[in-house]
Amino acid sequence: MTTPRRLYLDYAATTPVDSRVRDAMLPYLGDSDGFGNPSSVHRFGSDVRRAVDHARDIIADTVHADASEIYFTSGGTESDNTALLGVLLAGRERGRDHLVTVQTEHHAVLDCAKFAGEMLGFSVTYLPVEPDGTVAPEVVASAVTERTALVSVMHGNNEIGTIAEIAGIGRAVKSANAGVYLHTDAVQTLGAIALNVDTLGVDLLTLSAHKIYGPKGIGALYVRRGVKWSPLLHGGQQEREKRAGTENAPAIIGFGKAAELLPQRRDTEAIRLAALRERFERGVRERIPDAIQHGPSDTRRRLPHIANLSFPGADGETLLLSLDLHGVAVSSGSACASGSIEPSHVLLALGLPPEIAGSAVRFSFGRGTSENDLPFLWDTLADCVSASRV
């Protein structure tokens, strides 16, 4: 009996742990000397502390920052929440209680912004986007006031792959008000684009390990030296008194290893995946002519690994389930909201009718995806779309 074919196309949700990353973590998961608490002063702790500090150095080098500007968190969501609430709470003391963000942000930013506005009394401006998901630097700058503490615009959209003009936004924002901080969520771009915090002009930047073949449950927040921010967690002196709680040393070390491996194949893999995505989309248009591709038409403004398409007349949830039953794992958008039957907030923000937004599927490619997968994918997709339209 043949094993049914299974094709994973949800790399934007998470990636498998690289075997070299796993091997780097193993000594810190067993009962050998690597189990110590990195805050302890004895050798068991100090040995682990050195490994944690080495991982911090690697991640800092990856984004061209100083190690003292890298703070470990439990993931991208905590990093986003810390960036927003940390800056807003500290900003209130200097008369800055206003946040500017964009309607297509990840829920980690949008829900945190909503909490800040409704529960903590901060003022929040949600900016609209163009039909391709972009927002012009001058539009962002026009929302800045003398009370603005922070502007948060994600670098690469996790649903449609739009790459924001962060450097231009930073220049425009600082020109409008030099005292405003700029935060970007770079979770999706870390594995696809070489990042430099100075070139981007950001003050805070969110990172996550499990999108670059590292472990889940570990992230980092870059905070430029001199930025005023308040910690969210209290009860310990870890992370230079900015993030209380015993460090997740095995995951941090895994994150460092994943970041260390990035330069070996990031650029060539980005080129390969962009070509694979383009061929996939051409094949879809040939077989399903009314399919609608979302995101910028200029491929230079799109992440290489993400394709988001709507199939008019099909129900997105039904299509997802059908594809899964036929061995193809995809998503309707952010994995953090995949249990929802509502159309994607990102697609609705593009101005799409709910029925078109509700028929969308996100395909995201990775190391395990090859040209050989496309015929099976095209045929399966065409059959499932046809069946879901009946």
N, C-alpha and C positions, 0 to 999 in steps of 0.2 A: 504493500500500500504506500503510495507516494505521499510525502508530507506536503500539505498545502503551502503554497508560496506566501511568504510574508515580506512586506516591503514597508520599512519605516521611513516616513516623510514628514516627521514632526521635530526636526532638529532645532527649530526656533523655540520649542517648548523645553527640550532638554537634550543633552548628548550623552552617549555612553562614556564611562570613565576609561580613559586611555590606560592600557596595561602598565605603561611606565609610571603613570600617576599612581595607580594602585600599588605598585611595588614600592614607590617612595613612601607611601602612607603606612604600609604594613608594619614596619618596626615600631610604630607609635600606637599600634592597636593591640599588641599582645602583652605578655607579661615580662618582656625584656626591659632593659633600662629606659626605653622610650615612653613609658607610661606616666612619667612624672608630671606634676602640675608646674607649668612654666613660671608660675609666680613664686614657687618655693625657692629658698636660698641654697638648699643642698644640691649635690651633684645630679640627682635624678631630675630635679627641676631645671637646673642651669643648662643641662645638656639639651633638654627640650626647648628651653628659651633660645638657645643659639640657633636651633633649626627653625623656630618661628621667626626670628629676626632675619635669617637668611631668606626665607620666603617673602618677608616684607620688602627686603632689598630687591628681589627679583621683580615683584609686582610694581614697585616704585620705578625701576628701570624701564619696565614695559610701557609706562605712560609718561616717562621722562619727568618724574617727580622725585622729591627727596623722601627717603624712608620715613622720616618724621611726619610726613603729610599723609601717610596711609594708615587707616583705621579699619581693623577687621570687624565684620558684622556677621549676622546669620544669613545674609543673602541680599539680593537686589532690593527686595521690599523694605527691609530694615534700613538699608542705606538711603533709599529715597525718602523714607519717613524721617530719618535722622537729619538729612539735608534740609528738608522743608521745615519741620518743626524746630529743629535746632537753631536755624538762622532766624526764623520768625520770633521765637521766644527771646532770643538775645537781642533781636532788632527792636522789639517793643520798648526796651529800655532806652533806646536812642531815637524814639519817635518814628520808627519804621515798622508798620504793621500791615503792609500790603504785599500780596503775592501775585505774580503774573505767570500764567501757564497756558497750555494749549489744549483744545478739546480732544485731541487725538492721543494724549499721553496714556501711558500704562496706568492701570487702575491703582497701582502702588502710589502714584503721584496724585491722580484725580481723587481717589477716596480720602487720601491724607489731606488734600487741599479742602475737600468738603468738610472734613472733621475740623480743620483749623478755622474754617469760616463759621460753621454752625455751632460748634461747641466751645471754641476758644475766642470767638469774636474778631478774628482777623478778616481783612478785606481781601477778596480773591477775584481776579479778572481771568476769565477763560477766553482765550483768543480763538476765532474761527480759522480754518485753513482753506487753501485753494483746493479745487477738485482732485488734484494729484497728491494732496496731503502736505504740501509745503506751506511755510509761513514766511513772509518776507521780513528781513531784518528791520525795515522801517516800520512795519506793522507792530512788531514786538516793542520797539523803542517808543512808539506813540502811546503805548499803554503805561509807560513808566511815569510815576509821579514822584514828588519829593518825599512821599511816605513809603515808597516801594523798598522792601528789604531784599527780595529775591525774585529772579526770573528763572523758571525751570522749563527747559525745552529738551525733549529727548533727542539723542544723536541719530539713532536709527530706529524707525518704527517697527515694532515687533509683529505687526499684522500685515502691513502692506509694503514694508521695506524702504519707505521714504527716508532719505538721508538729509537731515536738516543742515542748513548753512550756519553751523554753530559759531564759527570764527566771525562771520559777518554780523550775526546777531550780537555777539559779545562786543564788537566794536561799536555798533549802533547803541546798545544799552549803556555802555560806559560813556559814550558821548552825550547821551541824554541825562545821565546821572552817574557820576563816577563812584558814588557810594553804594550802588546796587551790586549785589553778588549774582553770579550766573552759575546755575547748576545744570548738568546734563546727565541723563541716564544713558550710559554707553554699554549696557549689558549686551545688546545685540551686535554692536560694532566691534567690540574687543577682538573677536575671532576673525574679523573680516578686513579691518582697516588698522593700519599703524596709528596709534594714538599718541598725541603730544599735548599735554595740558597747557603748555605755553602757546603753541600754535593755535589751539582751539580758543584760548583766552578764557578758560573756565576757572571758577573758584572752587567748585565742588563737582565731583564726578563719581558716578555709581558704577560698580563692577560686580560681576558674579562669576563663580567658577564653573557652574554646571552647564554653561553655554559654550565652554571652550574645552570640553572633554575632561573636566575636573569633577570633584564631588559636589553633591547637593548640600545645601545648608551652610554654605560659606560664601561671603561676599566681602567687599571692601568699599570704603568711601574715601576718596581723595579729598582733602580739605587744604586749600592753599594756606601757607603760613600767614598769620595775621588776620584771617577771617574770624569774626566773632560768632560763636555758636555755643549752644547749651546742650549737654548730654541728655539723652532720654532715659537711660538706665542708671540707677544709683545703687551703691552697695559694695563697691570695690574700686581699687585703683588701677585696674587693667586698662590697657590702651591709653596710657597717659591720662588716666582719670576721666576719659571721655566715653568709655563704653564698659560699664561694670559687668562682671561675670567671667568665670574661668574660660580661658581661650580654648577653642576647639582645635587643639594642636594638630591632630591627624588631618583634619580637613584643610587647615591653613597650609600645612606642608604640601598637601595635594594640590591646592590652588597655586602655590609657588611653582611646583613642578609643571603644571599645565601651562602656566604663563611662560616658563622657561622654554617649553617646547614650541610655543607659538611661532617664533620667527622661522623655524625650520621649513614650514610649509604654508604659512598664512597667505602670502602673496600669490603663489602658484595655485593654491586651492581656491582662492577667490576668483581667479581667472577661469579655472576649470568649472566651478559651480555656476558662474555667470553664463558661460557658454552652454552648459547643461540646461539651465533654466530657460534660456532663449530658445533652445531647440525644443524643449518640452512645450513651451507656450505656442510655438509655431505648429507643432503637431496637434495641440488641442484645438487651435483655430481651424485647422484642416478638417478635423473630425466633428467638431462642435462649433460651427461658424458663428453662432450668436453668443458664445462665451465672451464675458467682459473682463478684461484685465484691469486691476486697480493699482494705483501708484504712478509715479512719473514715467512718461514715455522715454525720457532720456535715461538710458541705463546707467549712466554715471551717477545719477541721483538715487539709485536703488541699491539696496543690499544685494549681494550676489546670490544669496541662498534662499530668498523668499519670493514666492509667486502666489498672488491672491487673485482668484477668479470667481466671478458669479456666473451661474447657469440659470438664466431666466426660466421660470416655470417649475424649477425644482425646489424642493424644500431642503435647506442646508442640513438640518439635523438628520433627516431621513437619508440624505446622500452620504453623510459621514458614517452612519451606521451600516449602510449598504457597502460602502468601500471597505469598512473594517471587516465585515463578514466575508468579503472577497480578498482579504489579506493586505489591504492598503491602509496604513495608519496615517491619518492627516488630522487637521484641526479646522475649527471655524474661526479661530483667532487666538487670543491669549489663553494659555493653558490654565491660568489663574481664574478664568471665568468660563471654562469650557462646559461647566454644568448648566449654564444659562441657556434658555431657549430664545432669548431676546436677540435681535440682530445686533451685530457688532457696533459699539458706540463709535469706533473709528470710521467705519463705512458710512454710518449715518451722518457723521460730521463732514464727510465729503459731499454731502447733499444727495446721496442716493436714496431712492424710494425704499421703504422698509422691505418690500417684496424682493427687490434686487439685493439689498444688503443681506437679507435672510437666506439667499441662495448661494452665498459665498463659501468658498473653501480655501484654506491656506495650505499650500504645499511648501515645505521647507526642506532643503537638501543638505547633505553632509558628507562626511568621509565615506560612508558606506553606500552612497548613491553613485550609480554609474550609467553610462550610455545604454548598457545592456538592459537596464530596468525600464527604459522608456516604452518599448513596444507593449510590454505587459501592462504598464501604467495607462497608456493611451487606450488600449482595448477595454480594460477594466473600468476606467473612468467613463468612456462613451456608453458602455452597457449600463452602468449605474445611474448616469444622468438620464438616459432614456427611460429606465424603469421608474425613476423617481418623479418623472413628469406625467406618468399615467394617472 
